[in-house]
């Protein structure tokens, strides 16, 4: 992807999450299809309501970076806060909701690269996906082929965790199914072409990318959400980052959910159907 230019890295001063803070597994299937499950725990004032607001609005938001080195007083796409290195752009089009927000049926064009600081453009994303679910508890996007059904689906679900009446944080659960279902030669051919770009090696690199991407919600999302009534004048400065990072429940708040979903994908005849059937209810 040499024609694209990545914006300069943003030095926000954040403590970035290690991959050990997550639970992650790639499950390969004989027909070339594969499934990914990834769990996170979010703390430091993040709520499911904030994440829902972000997914509704992030492609259209711009933020003035007050004191970020090299970006002082510059207004940039909010997408550049969602990862300090790997993100380039995100553009929403098509069927939009009120105030040009995300809604089912809209299309999202994403440009980014997995672990750009290590690999450059070796693992790029420059693709348009359709939004299949936009709700208070989650988000789903992907692509489908007529007559064959889904060929790529990414589902995110998030829920507030409360113990004894005390808010503890957010459990953030991610599932990906790549490739079409079925064991015939057509399915295998399609899957081999898809995984030439978006294969297990890509998603191994995506693991670190996603851990950082989700983890930095703790750094920037609460202060942006607090400014939501003036979306045209959003600002971020480095001292808005809450400190310290604190202890994390490794792999999310619900380890049994991870195990149930991985077990389900191992036995599912059609992973896309298994993913869609439980999409609104498994949290």
KEVEX-496654 format. One line per 5 residues: number of its first residue (from 0); for each residue x, y, z of N, C-alpha, C, CB. Coordinates in steps of 0.02 Angstrom, whole numbers. Glycine has a CB too. Example, Ala and Ser with C-alpha at 12.3 -4.5 7.8 and 13.67 -1.06 7.14 Angstrom:
2
0	660 -284 390 615 -225 390 660 -165 390 565 -224 452 ~ 642 -112 354 684 -53 357 645 2 394 704 -30 286
END
This chain:
283
0	41 -60 0 0 0 0 44 63 0 -47 0 60 ~ 90 69 -48 138 124 -46 106 191 -61 193 111 -95 ~ 46 193 -93 16 257 -110 -12 293 -49 -38 247 -162 ~ -22 259 6 -49 291 66 7 317 110 -92 241 105 ~ -6 373 143 41 402 190 10 400 259 60 475 170
5	43 368 307 17 364 375 33 429 411 47 303 412 ~ -16 457 448 0 516 489 55 502 539 -64 541 526 ~ 91 552 559 144 543 609 114 516 673 180 610 622 ~ 153 474 708 130 445 771 113 500 821 184 398 799 ~ 62 486 861 40 534 912 71 514 979 -37 536 917
10	108 559 1010 140 546 1074 94 572 1130 211 580 1079 ~ 45 531 1147 -3 552 1198 24 542 1269 -66 513 1189 ~ 76 503 1276 102 488 1343 63 434 1379 101 550 1383 ~ 25 394 1342 -16 342 1373 24 279 1389 -74 325 1327 ~ 4 244 1441 29 177 1454 -14 129 1414 27 159 1531
15	15 98 1363 -24 55 1318 -30 -15 1347 9 52 1249 ~ -87 -45 1336 -101 -111 1362 -55 -164 1332 -174 -129 1350 ~ -31 -212 1372 5 -270 1345 -46 -322 1322 53 -300 1398 ~ -26 -364 1275 -71 -417 1251 -89 -465 1307 -39 -455 1193 ~ -48 -470 1359 -63 -515 1415 -125 -493 1453 -4 -518 1462
20	-150 -433 1442 -211 -410 1476 -274 -438 1444 -213 -334 1476 ~ -267 -474 1389 -325 -500 1352 -324 -576 1350 -325 -472 1280 ~ -380 -605 1329 -383 -676 1310 -397 -679 1236 -438 -715 1351 ~ -359 -720 1201 -360 -719 1127 -347 -789 1100 -307 -669 1100 ~ -386 -807 1049 -374 -872 1016 -397 -868 944 -410 -929 1054
25	-357 -898 900 -376 -907 830 -390 -980 819 -319 -881 781 ~ -449 -996 794 -471 -1065 782 -475 -1077 707 -539 -1079 817 ~ -431 -1118 681 -430 -1133 609 -475 -1192 594 -358 -1147 585 ~ -509 -1189 536 -554 -1242 515 -528 -1275 451 -626 -1215 504 ~ -546 -1339 439 -518 -1375 381 -532 -1343 313 -545 -1445 381
30	-587 -1306 307 -604 -1276 242 -569 -1209 229 -678 -1266 237 ~ -523 -1190 273 -487 -1127 265 -519 -1069 302 -483 -1110 194 ~ -579 -1080 327 -612 -1029 368 -580 -1028 437 -689 -1043 374 ~ -584 -971 472 -559 -970 541 -598 -920 582 -484 -954 542 ~ -594 -929 648 -632 -889 696 -584 -860 748 -688 -931 730
35	-599 -800 772 -558 -766 821 -603 -745 879 -521 -705 791 ~ -581 -756 940 -616 -731 999 -566 -692 1041 -650 -789 1040 ~ -586 -633 1065 -541 -589 1103 -582 -554 1157 -505 -537 1057 ~ -558 -557 1218 -591 -525 1276 -545 -473 1307 -612 -577 1328 ~ -576 -417 1330 -541 -365 1366 -582 -345 1427 -529 -303 1320
40	-549 -313 1475 -582 -278 1530 -563 -205 1526 -564 -309 1599 ~ -612 -161 1533 -600 -89 1533 -618 -60 1601 -640 -53 1477 ~ -576 -14 1626 -585 16 1691 -584 92 1684 -530 -7 1741 ~ -563 127 1735 -550 199 1735 -606 241 1706 -486 213 1697 ~ -668 228 1729 -723 272 1712 -757 259 1646 -700 340 1713
45	-737 208 1609 -769 193 1545 -835 155 1559 -722 150 1500 ~ -887 172 1522 -951 138 1527 -973 114 1458 -1004 183 1559 ~ -1020 67 1457 -1048 43 1394 -1083 100 1357 -1097 -14 1406 ~ -1114 146 1393 -1146 203 1361 -1097 246 1323 -1183 246 1413 ~ -1037 255 1350 -985 294 1316 -963 259 1252 -925 304 1362
50	-954 193 1256 -932 156 1197 -985 158 1143 -915 82 1215 ~ -1048 151 1162 -1103 157 1114 -1101 225 1079 -1171 145 1148 ~ -1093 279 1118 -1087 347 1089 -1030 351 1039 -1078 399 1144 ~ -973 321 1057 -915 322 1013 -930 288 947 -855 290 1047 ~ -959 228 949 -972 193 887 -1024 229 844 -996 122 902
55	-1071 263 873 -1119 301 834 -1086 359 797 -1174 328 880 ~ -1034 388 827 -1010 453 803 -939 456 778 -1017 501 857 ~ -895 408 794 -824 419 785 -803 437 713 -787 358 806 ~ -834 409 660 -808 427 593 -815 502 577 -843 387 540 ~ -862 535 610 -876 606 595 -845 655 644 -950 617 593
60	-818 630 699 -792 676 750 -722 700 733 -791 641 818 ~ -709 763 752 -642 791 748 -625 820 816 -637 846 692 ~ -561 818 834 -539 837 901 -478 883 894 -522 775 944 ~ -477 936 932 -419 980 935 -370 952 987 -439 1053 951 ~ -309 936 965 -258 911 1010 -219 971 1037 -210 860 973
65	-228 985 1101 -201 1047 1130 -125 1046 1135 -231 1059 1199 ~ -98 990 1162 -26 990 1178 9 925 1158 -17 1002 1251 ~ -17 890 1109 15 829 1085 73 848 1039 -36 782 1049 ~ 135 827 1054 193 849 1015 184 838 940 255 813 1038 ~ 197 889 902 189 886 829 119 900 805 211 820 805
70	71 901 851 1 913 833 -29 971 873 -40 849 845 ~ 12 1012 903 -13 1064 948 -65 1108 913 45 1107 972 ~ -125 1110 945 -181 1151 923 -209 1130 855 -159 1224 920 ~ -191 1071 832 -218 1047 768 -283 1008 780 -167 1002 732 ~ -331 1018 736 -392 979 738 -385 919 692 -454 1023 717
75	-394 859 719 -382 798 681 -444 753 687 -319 761 707 ~ -451 704 642 -504 655 651 -498 619 718 -504 604 593 ~ -553 609 752 -552 574 816 -525 504 809 -622 572 846 ~ -529 476 749 -502 409 736 -428 405 753 -513 390 662 ~ -392 461 751 -321 460 767 -308 454 842 -288 523 741
80	-359 466 883 -351 453 955 -361 379 972 -400 496 994 ~ -397 344 929 -416 275 944 -356 227 938 -471 252 898 ~ -302 250 909 -238 214 909 -183 265 896 -238 156 854 ~ -129 265 934 -78 316 926 -33 307 865 -36 319 987 ~ -37 248 832 9 235 776 -27 208 714 62 185 798
85	-72 160 722 -96 119 666 -152 148 625 -118 54 692 ~ -186 200 648 -246 224 614 -231 280 565 -297 248 665 ~ -265 276 507 -259 329 457 -325 365 447 -236 300 390 ~ -380 329 429 -443 363 418 -501 314 423 -444 397 349 ~ -560 341 437 -623 303 438 -678 349 412 -640 276 510
90	-714 326 361 -764 368 328 -829 331 324 -740 390 258 ~ -883 362 347 -950 333 347 -990 360 288 -987 347 414 ~ -1027 315 254 -1066 337 196 -1129 294 190 -1023 332 132 ~ -1171 313 142 -1231 274 129 -1288 292 175 -1216 201 135 ~ -1322 242 200 -1381 250 241 -1361 269 312 -1425 186 241
95	-1368 333 330 -1345 358 395 -1403 374 440 -1300 419 385 ~ -1389 376 505 -1438 394 554 -1442 469 565 -1424 359 619 ~ -1481 491 616 -1485 563 630 -1417 594 643 -1530 575 691 ~ -1406 654 617 -1342 689 623 -1285 649 594 -1328 705 696 ~ -1300 611 541 -1249 572 505 -1215 519 549 -1197 618 476
100	-1252 491 596 -1224 440 640 -1228 371 607 -1261 439 706 ~ -1193 323 638 -1193 255 614 -1262 224 621 -1141 214 651 ~ -1280 183 573 -1342 144 579 -1334 82 536 -1404 186 557 ~ -1377 33 548 -1376 -29 509 -1386 -12 435 -1430 -78 533 ~ -1344 -40 393 -1348 -27 321 -1297 23 296 -1416 -4 303
105	-1269 63 341 -1217 111 321 -1153 74 303 -1203 163 377 ~ -1108 109 270 -1044 80 250 -987 120 280 -1038 78 173 ~ -937 83 302 -879 113 335 -816 95 297 -874 89 409 ~ -781 146 274 -717 135 239 -661 147 288 -711 183 176 ~ -619 97 299 -566 99 349 -498 95 315 -574 42 401
110	-452 137 337 -383 133 316 -339 132 378 -364 193 269 ~ -302 78 387 -258 70 444 -207 15 429 -298 54 509 ~ -162 3 475 -113 -50 466 -98 -81 534 -47 -23 433 ~ -96 -147 536 -83 -182 599 -10 -174 619 -102 -255 593 ~ 1 -149 679 68 -139 706 113 -102 657 99 -207 725
115	89 -45 635 126 -6 585 197 11 609 89 58 570 ~ 205 20 675 272 37 701 321 -20 692 267 56 774 ~ 297 -82 686 340 -140 676 343 -163 604 317 -196 720 ~ 286 -162 570 280 -195 505 266 -148 447 226 -246 508 ~ 257 -83 459 239 -39 405 172 -60 375 293 -38 351
120	169 -65 308 107 -83 274 103 -158 259 102 -44 209 ~ 137 -199 297 135 -272 285 66 -301 298 186 -307 328 ~ 29 -273 346 -38 -298 364 -88 -240 359 -38 -330 435 ~ -105 -220 298 -147 -160 290 -222 -177 290 -129 -125 225 ~ -261 -126 302 -333 -127 292 -350 -65 251 -373 -129 360
125	-380 -75 193 -406 -21 152 -468 -48 119 -352 5 98 ~ -522 -52 158 -581 -88 135 -644 -55 161 -578 -161 158 ~ -700 -71 129 -765 -46 149 -808 -103 173 -800 -10 91 ~ -837 -95 232 -880 -146 261 -949 -116 272 -851 -172 328 ~ -998 -160 279 -1067 -140 293 -1081 -150 367 -1117 -180 250
130	-1120 -105 397 -1139 -111 466 -1201 -155 471 -1152 -41 498 ~ -1197 -208 511 -1252 -255 519 -1287 -249 586 -1226 -326 509 ~ -1254 -219 635 -1285 -210 700 -1255 -148 733 -1277 -272 746 ~ -1298 -104 756 -1276 -45 793 -1323 -38 852 -1276 21 748 ~ -1300 -55 912 -1344 -55 970 -1310 -31 1032 -1371 -124 982
135	-1349 -25 1085 -1321 -1 1148 -1274 -51 1180 -1377 14 1196 ~ -1274 -113 1156 -1231 -165 1184 -1180 -191 1134 -1272 -222 1209 ~ -1177 -162 1073 -1129 -190 1026 -1131 -160 957 -1139 -263 1021 ~ -1093 -192 913 -1079 -165 846 -1058 -224 803 -1024 -108 846 ~ -1079 -227 741 -1057 -280 696 -1048 -251 626 -1108 -338 695
140	-995 -273 593 -982 -250 525 -949 -307 486 -936 -187 525 ~ -957 -304 420 -927 -358 380 -947 -353 308 -947 -424 408 ~ -938 -410 274 -952 -414 202 -986 -480 188 -888 -406 160 ~ -1029 -480 137 -1064 -541 117 -1061 -548 41 -1138 -540 141 ~ -1066 -610 17 -1068 -625 -54 -1137 -650 -72 -1013 -677 -74
145	-1170 -623 -122 -1237 -648 -141 -1236 -724 -152 -1261 -613 -205 ~ -1287 -757 -126 -1298 -829 -130 -1253 -869 -82 -1286 -852 -201 ~ -1195 -842 -64 -1150 -879 -19 -1154 -854 53 -1079 -873 -44 ~ -1180 -793 63 -1187 -768 130 -1125 -732 156 -1204 -824 177 ~ -1119 -725 222 -1063 -687 251 -996 -717 233 -1071 -683 327
150	-949 -673 218 -881 -695 204 -832 -667 256 -860 -674 134 ~ -853 -616 291 -813 -585 344 -860 -549 391 -759 -536 314 ~ -857 -565 455 -901 -532 503 -863 -520 568 -965 -573 516 ~ -864 -458 591 -833 -438 654 -887 -413 701 -777 -384 642 ~ -894 -445 758 -945 -426 807 -912 -405 872 -995 -483 819
155	-934 -349 899 -910 -323 962 -969 -317 1009 -873 -255 953 ~ -961 -340 1071 -1012 -331 1122 -980 -306 1186 -1052 -397 1135 ~ -1016 -262 1220 -989 -232 1281 -1046 -226 1332 -956 -163 1267 ~ -1029 -235 1394 -1079 -230 1447 -1046 -204 1511 -1112 -299 1460 ~ -1084 -164 1548 -1059 -139 1612 -1056 -197 1662 -1104 -82 1639
160	-1005 -196 1704 -997 -245 1757 -1007 -210 1824 -927 -280 1753 ~ -1055 -235 1862 -1071 -206 1927 -1068 -261 1980 -1141 -171 1926 ~ -1033 -248 2033 -1029 -295 2089 -1052 -261 2153 -957 -323 2096 ~ -1103 -290 2185 -1130 -263 2247 -1149 -189 2240 -1079 -270 2304 ~ -1176 -173 2181 -1199 -106 2168 -1144 -57 2148 -1232 -81 2227
165	-1082 -80 2144 -1026 -37 2128 -1003 -49 2056 -967 -49 2177 ~ -1001 2 2013 -976 -7 1944 -902 -27 1944 -985 58 1903 ~ -886 -82 1910 -818 -107 1907 -783 -91 1841 -818 -181 1919 ~ -821 -83 1788 -791 -71 1723 -836 -100 1668 -721 -101 1719 ~ -805 -116 1611 -842 -142 1554 -808 -207 1530 -844 -90 1496
170	-849 -258 1519 -823 -317 1485 -833 -308 1410 -860 -383 1511 ~ -779 -315 1372 -778 -300 1300 -759 -364 1264 -728 -242 1283 ~ -803 -387 1222 -797 -453 1191 -798 -447 1115 -854 -501 1216 ~ -749 -477 1082 -741 -469 1010 -739 -539 978 -676 -429 993 ~ -777 -546 923 -775 -608 885 -770 -592 810 -838 -651 899
175	-730 -632 775 -721 -623 703 -728 -692 670 -651 -591 687 ~ -765 -694 615 -767 -754 573 -746 -734 503 -838 -788 573 ~ -694 -766 477 -667 -751 411 -677 -811 365 -591 -732 416 ~ -705 -798 306 -716 -852 258 -787 -876 257 -670 -910 272 ~ -807 -908 202 -874 -934 195 -877 -1005 225 -896 -935 121
180	-937 -1024 245 -946 -1091 273 -955 -1142 217 -1006 -1092 321 ~ -951 -1205 234 -957 -1258 185 -890 -1290 169 -989 -1232 122 ~ -891 -1352 146 -829 -1390 134 -816 -1403 60 -832 -1455 170 ~ -855 -1373 15 -846 -1386 -56 -787 -1348 -85 -909 -1368 -93 ~ -770 -1363 -147 -713 -1331 -180 -722 -1256 -188 -700 -1362 -247
185	-784 -1233 -199 -795 -1161 -207 -779 -1125 -141 -868 -1147 -229 ~ -803 -1153 -86 -790 -1123 -20 -715 -1121 -6 -825 -1162 35 ~ -681 -1175 -21 -609 -1177 -8 -571 -1127 -51 -582 -1248 -21 ~ -592 -1119 -114 -559 -1071 -158 -569 -1000 -133 -586 -1079 -230 ~ -632 -983 -116 -646 -916 -90 -606 -903 -27 -721 -907 -77
190	-604 -952 18 -569 -942 81 -494 -934 71 -582 -1000 127 ~ -466 -970 22 -394 -963 10 -378 -893 -15 -371 -1015 -40 ~ -423 -864 -54 -411 -796 -80 -419 -744 -25 -459 -781 -138 ~ -468 -754 18 -479 -706 73 -421 -707 122 -545 -722 109 ~ -400 -767 140 -348 -773 191 -279 -756 164 -347 -842 220
195	-273 -747 98 -210 -722 71 -194 -653 99 -211 -721 -6 ~ -247 -615 115 -237 -549 145 -256 -549 219 -278 -496 108 ~ -316 -575 234 -341 -573 302 -338 -643 333 -414 -545 304 ~ -279 -670 338 -269 -737 365 -250 -736 438 -218 -773 326 ~ -235 -794 466 -215 -798 537 -154 -755 554 -201 -869 556
200	-107 -748 507 -48 -707 520 -68 -634 529 4 -714 464 ~ -116 -612 486 -142 -544 493 -172 -534 562 -194 -529 437 ~ -213 -582 584 -248 -574 648 -202 -585 707 -306 -622 652 ~ -147 -619 699 -98 -621 752 -69 -552 763 -41 -672 735 ~ -56 -515 708 -34 -446 715 -90 -401 740 -7 -420 647
205	-151 -415 718 -210 -377 740 -219 -382 815 -273 -402 704 ~ -199 -436 846 -208 -445 918 -178 -386 956 -175 -511 942 ~ -115 -370 945 -84 -314 980 -118 -248 961 -9 -309 964 ~ -134 -240 897 -169 -180 874 -233 -171 913 -183 -185 799 ~ -273 -224 919 -338 -218 951 -333 -208 1026 -379 -279 937
210	-284 -240 1058 -275 -230 1130 -260 -156 1145 -218 -275 1156 ~ -217 -126 1103 -202 -55 1112 -264 -13 1097 -142 -33 1067 ~ -297 -28 1042 -355 10 1020 -410 11 1073 -382 -18 955 ~ -426 -46 1100 -478 -50 1151 -453 -19 1216 -499 -123 1163 ~ -391 -33 1235 -365 -8 1299 -364 68 1303 -296 -33 1309
215	-351 102 1247 -346 176 1251 -414 209 1259 -312 203 1189 ~ -469 172 1255 -533 201 1275 -527 231 1345 -589 148 1274 ~ -489 198 1389 -481 223 1457 -445 290 1459 -442 172 1498 ~ -403 303 1410 -363 364 1409 -402 424 1383 -301 354 1367 ~ -442 414 1330 -472 473 1297 -548 475 1298 -448 476 1228
220	-581 418 1306 -654 418 1296 -693 456 1350 -678 348 1292 ~ -678 447 1415 -717 485 1464 -714 561 1454 -691 470 1534 ~ -655 591 1441 -656 664 1430 -691 685 1366 -586 691 1429 ~ -688 645 1313 -724 663 1253 -799 657 1264 -703 619 1193 ~ -820 604 1297 -891 594 1311 -919 652 1353 -903 527 1346
225	-879 677 1399 -901 733 1441 -914 795 1399 -849 747 1494 ~ -885 800 1339 -894 857 1294 -946 844 1239 -828 876 1263 ~ -984 790 1246 -1027 767 1191 -1080 817 1170 -1060 702 1210 ~ -1098 864 1215 -1149 913 1197 -1122 967 1150 -1177 946 1260 ~ -1057 968 1141 -1027 1016 1093 -980 978 1046 -988 1073 1130
230	-1008 933 1005 -966 889 963 -923 925 912 -1010 840 927 ~ -939 988 896 -899 1026 847 -840 1061 880 -943 1077 812 ~ -833 1054 946 -779 1089 982 -743 1043 1030 -806 1150 1019 ~ -736 979 1011 -702 931 1055 -628 948 1061 -712 859 1028 ~ -601 939 1121 -530 951 1134 -501 895 1175 -519 1019 1169
235	-436 883 1166 -401 835 1208 -332 862 1224 -396 765 1173 ~ -314 859 1288 -245 875 1308 -221 820 1355 -241 945 1343 ~ -155 814 1359 -125 755 1390 -143 746 1463 -51 759 1383 ~ -156 801 1499 -172 792 1570 -244 769 1581 -160 857 1606 ~ -282 758 1527 -349 728 1534 -345 653 1546 -390 742 1472
240	-288 623 1533 -280 551 1541 -282 533 1615 -213 527 1510 ~ -329 491 1637 -331 472 1708 -273 426 1725 -397 437 1724 ~ -244 437 1783 -187 397 1805 -201 372 1876 -120 439 1804 ~ -171 317 1897 -128 271 1859 -169 219 1822 -78 237 1906 ~ -134 175 1786 -167 123 1747 -204 74 1792 -117 85 1703
245	-173 52 1846 -205 7 1893 -203 -65 1871 -277 28 1902 ~ -227 -109 1914 -227 -181 1900 -286 -198 1854 -231 -221 1965 ~ -273 -244 1809 -323 -265 1760 -344 -337 1772 -297 -256 1688 ~ -409 -352 1768 -429 -422 1767 -411 -453 1700 -506 -430 1782 ~ -358 -492 1698 -332 -517 1634 -385 -555 1596 -270 -562 1646
250	-394 -536 1533 -440 -572 1489 -513 -555 1498 -431 -643 1499 ~ -527 -500 1530 -597 -480 1538 -626 -502 1604 -637 -509 1482 ~ -688 -481 1617 -721 -497 1680 -754 -565 1678 -772 -443 1695 ~ -765 -594 1619 -803 -656 1613 -764 -707 1573 -871 -642 1580 ~ -721 -745 1608 -682 -796 1574 -724 -853 1548 -630 -823 1619
255	-780 -867 1580 -823 -922 1558 -854 -907 1490 -877 -937 1609 ~ -868 -843 1476 -895 -824 1411 -845 -842 1356 -912 -749 1409 ~ -782 -825 1367 -731 -841 1317 -730 -916 1303 -661 -818 1341 ~ -730 -957 1355 -727 -1029 1347 -790 -1056 1312 -719 -1064 1414 ~ -848 -1030 1329 -910 -1052 1296 -909 -1037 1222 -970 -1019 1328
260	-885 -978 1205 -886 -959 1134 -834 -998 1093 -873 -884 1128 ~ -774 -1008 1120 -725 -1048 1084 -750 -1119 1076 -657 -1047 1122 ~ -778 -1147 1128 -805 -1215 1124 -860 -1219 1071 -832 -1238 1191 ~ -903 -1168 1069 -956 -1167 1020 -931 -1163 949 -1001 -1109 1033 ~ -879 -1123 937 -851 -1118 870 -818 -1184 849 -800 -1060 867
265	-788 -1219 895 -757 -1283 878 -808 -1333 851 -721 -1313 939 ~ -867 -1332 878 -917 -1382 859 -967 -1357 808 -954 -1406 920 ~ -967 -1292 792 -1017 -1263 747 -1007 -1287 675 -1014 -1187 750 ~ -1060 -1309 644 -1056 -1326 573 -1051 -1263 530 -1117 -1367 552 ~ -1084 -1210 551 -1082 -1146 515 -1064 -1092 566 -1151 -1131 479
270	-1000 -1072 569 -981 -1021 618 -1018 -955 611 -908 -1008 613 ~ -1035 -935 549 -1072 -872 541 -1141 -877 572 -1078 -855 466 ~ -1174 -934 564 -1240 -943 595 -1234 -945 670 -1273 -1008 569 ~ -1182 -978 696 -1172 -980 769 -1159 -910 796 -1113 -1026 786 ~ -1120 -871 760 -1105 -803 781 -1168 -760 780 -1051 -771 736
275	-1207 -763 727 -1266 -721 720 -1321 -742 768 -1292 -724 649 ~ -1330 -806 780 -1383 -830 823 -1377 -802 894 -1383 -907 826 ~ -1316 -799 918 -1305 -777 988 -1288 -703 993 -1250 -817 1019 ~ -1286 -668 936 -1256 -601 935 -1287 -553 986 -1263 -571 867 ~ -1353 -557 996 -1385 -507 1040 -1396 -533 1110 -1452 -486 1010
280	-1376 -594 1125 -1397 -622 1188 -1341 -656 1229 -1449 -671 1176 ~ -1280 -663 1200 -1233 -705 1237 -1198 -670 1294 -1183 -732 1190 ~ -1203 -604 1298 -1172 -569 1355 -1219 -571 1416 -1154 -496 1336
END
